C-alpha cells in the first residue's frame, strides 16, 4: 500500500494511545486507522528509499490522504522529520490477531472514601484502577482496557484479593 506519511510527537509524548500504552516519541511506533495493534509494518520513504519497521500502537492519522502517522524516532529513521509529510510504501512484516479489550467493575460505593481505599489496594497489587462517579452518586472502581484473553487470570487474581464478583462491563 502506498500513500502519504506524517509524524507526531511533542504534545502527545506521555499521553495514552488508543491501544492503552503511553506514547513515547522515541520508540519506533506508528498510528494506523485499521491495522491491529501490535502489527509490525515496514515503512519505506519513496523519496530516499530509507526504511524502518514500526509497531502499530495508536489510531490515526486523521488527515485526509495520509495512511500512517509515525513517531518522531521512526520519522527520523527514514528522513521524514524535516519534510513533515512524504510518500511511503507500507508492507506488513508481522500480522497479529486483533486483541479485544474489556472493562471490569470491581466494586461500587456510595462513599468516595471507600472507593479510594479499594482503588489504592488494587494499585498496591499492580493493577491500574480508576473511579467512575455515576449520575446517582455511586463511585465505581473499575479496571479498564484489559485484554480479553487475560480475563480469567485477572479474575483469579482479584478473587485472591477478596473481589470474587467483578462485573464485566459492555459500555
TIMARSE-936803 format. One record per residue (C-alpha): residue number from 1; residue in one letter; x, y, z negated. Coordinates in steps of 0.25 Angstrom, whole numbers, plus 5000, padded with zeros to 4 digits. Layout:
REM TIMARSE-936803
NUM, A, X, Y, Z
...
REM end
This chain:
REM TIMARSE-936803
1, X, 5000, 5000, 5000
2, X, 5005, 5014, 5004
3, X, 5001, 5027, 4999
4, X, 5006, 5039, 4990
5, X, 5012, 5038, 4976
6, X, 5014, 5049, 4966
7, X, 5019, 5049, 4952
8, X, 5015, 5053, 4938
9, X, 5021, 5055, 4924
10, X, 5022, 5067, 4916
11, X, 5009, 5069, 4908
12, X, 5006, 5055, 4910
13, X, 5018, 5049, 4903
14, X, 5014, 5043, 4890
15, X, 4999, 5042, 4894
16, X, 4991, 5029, 4895
17, X, 4990, 5023, 4909
18, X, 4978, 5017, 4914
19, X, 4984, 5003, 4910
20, X, 4985, 5008, 4896
21, X, 5000, 5009, 4895
22, X, 5007, 5022, 4893
23, X, 5012, 5029, 4905
24, X, 5027, 5030, 4906
25, X, 5032, 5038, 4918
26, X, 5046, 5032, 4916
27, X, 5041, 5018, 4919
28, X, 5038, 5012, 4933
29, X, 5023, 5012, 4933
30, X, 5012, 5018, 4942
31, X, 4997, 5021, 4943
32, X, 4989, 5014, 4954
33, X, 4974, 5014, 4956
34, X, 4971, 4999, 4957
35, X, 4983, 4990, 4955
36, X, 4982, 4983, 4942
37, X, 4991, 4988, 4930
38, X, 5004, 4981, 4930
39, X, 5005, 4979, 4945
40, X, 5019, 4981, 4950
41, X, 5020, 4989, 4962
42, X, 5032, 4993, 4971
43, X, 5031, 5007, 4976
44, X, 5039, 5012, 4988
45, X, 5041, 5026, 4991
46, X, 5039, 5026, 5006
47, X, 5047, 5039, 5008
48, X, 5060, 5033, 5002
49, X, 5057, 5018, 5001
50, X, 5060, 5018, 4986
51, X, 5052, 5008, 4978
52, X, 5048, 5006, 4963
53, X, 5040, 4995, 4956
54, X, 5029, 5001, 4947
55, X, 5019, 4995, 4937
56, X, 5005, 5000, 4938
57, X, 5000, 5005, 4925
58, X, 4991, 5016, 4928
59, X, 4979, 5020, 4937
60, X, 4981, 5031, 4948
61, X, 4985, 5039, 4956
62, X, 4972, 5047, 4956
63, X, 4977, 5056, 4968
64, X, 4971, 5052, 4982
65, X, 4981, 5045, 4991
66, X, 4990, 5040, 4980
67, X, 4992, 5026, 4978
68, X, 5001, 5025, 4965
69, X, 5006, 5035, 4954
70, X, 5020, 5031, 4949
71, X, 5027, 5034, 4936
72, X, 5038, 5044, 4937
73, X, 5048, 5033, 4936
74, X, 5042, 5026, 4947
75, X, 5041, 5039, 4956
76, X, 5056, 5042, 4953
77, X, 5060, 5028, 4957
78, X, 5054, 5030, 4971
79, X, 5057, 5045, 4973
80, X, 5043, 5049, 4972
81, X, 5045, 5059, 4960
82, X, 5050, 5071, 4968
83, X, 5039, 5070, 4978
84, X, 5027, 5067, 4969
85, X, 5020, 5058, 4980
86, X, 5025, 5049, 4990
87, X, 5021, 5038, 4999
88, X, 5023, 5024, 4994
89, X, 5020, 5009, 4996
90, X, 5015, 5000, 4985
91, X, 5018, 4985, 4984
92, X, 5012, 4977, 4973
93, X, 5024, 4969, 4967
94, X, 5017, 4962, 4956
95, X, 5002, 4962, 4954
96, X, 4995, 4960, 4941
97, X, 4982, 4955, 4937
98, X, 4973, 4967, 4932
99, X, 4972, 4968, 4917
100, X, 4959, 4971, 4911
101, X, 4959, 4979, 4898
102, X, 4949, 4979, 4887
103, X, 4946, 4987, 4874
104, X, 4943, 4980, 4861
105, X, 4935, 4987, 4850
106, X, 4942, 4982, 4837
107, X, 4933, 4990, 4826
108, X, 4924, 5001, 4824
109, X, 4921, 5010, 4812
110, X, 4913, 5022, 4809
111, X, 4924, 5027, 4800
112, X, 4936, 5032, 4808
113, X, 4946, 5029, 4797
114, X, 4943, 5014, 4798
115, X, 4945, 5014, 4813
116, X, 4958, 5021, 4811
117, X, 4962, 5011, 4801
118, X, 4959, 4999, 4811
119, X, 4966, 5007, 4822
120, X, 4979, 5008, 4814
121, X, 4978, 4994, 4810
122, X, 4977, 4990, 4825
123, X, 4988, 4999, 4829
124, X, 4997, 4993, 4818
125, X, 4995, 4980, 4824
126, X, 4999, 4984, 4838
127, X, 4986, 4988, 4844
128, X, 4983, 5001, 4851
129, X, 4969, 5004, 4846
130, X, 4960, 5017, 4847
131, X, 4948, 5022, 4841
132, X, 4935, 5026, 4848
133, X, 4924, 5034, 4842
134, X, 4910, 5031, 4847
135, X, 4899, 5042, 4848
136, X, 4893, 5035, 4836
137, X, 4906, 5038, 4827
138, X, 4911, 5024, 4827
139, X, 4926, 5022, 4828
140, X, 4930, 5010, 4837
141, X, 4944, 5004, 4836
142, X, 4948, 4999, 4850
143, X, 4959, 4993, 4857
144, X, 4959, 4997, 4872
145, X, 4966, 4993, 4885
146, X, 4968, 4979, 4880
147, X, 4972, 4969, 4891
148, X, 4960, 4959, 4892
149, X, 4969, 4947, 4893
150, X, 4975, 4950, 4879
151, X, 4961, 4952, 4873
152, X, 4961, 4939, 4865
153, X, 4975, 4941, 4860
154, X, 4971, 4955, 4855
155, X, 4958, 4950, 4849
156, X, 4966, 4939, 4841
157, X, 4976, 4950, 4836
158, X, 4964, 4959, 4832
159, X, 4958, 4947, 4825
160, X, 4971, 4944, 4817
161, X, 4969, 4959, 4812
162, X, 4955, 4957, 4808
163, X, 4948, 4962, 4820
164, X, 4940, 4950, 4824
165, X, 4929, 4956, 4833
166, X, 4935, 4966, 4843
167, X, 4925, 4971, 4853
168, X, 4929, 4970, 4868
169, X, 4925, 4984, 4874
170, X, 4920, 4985, 4888
171, X, 4920, 5000, 4889
REM end
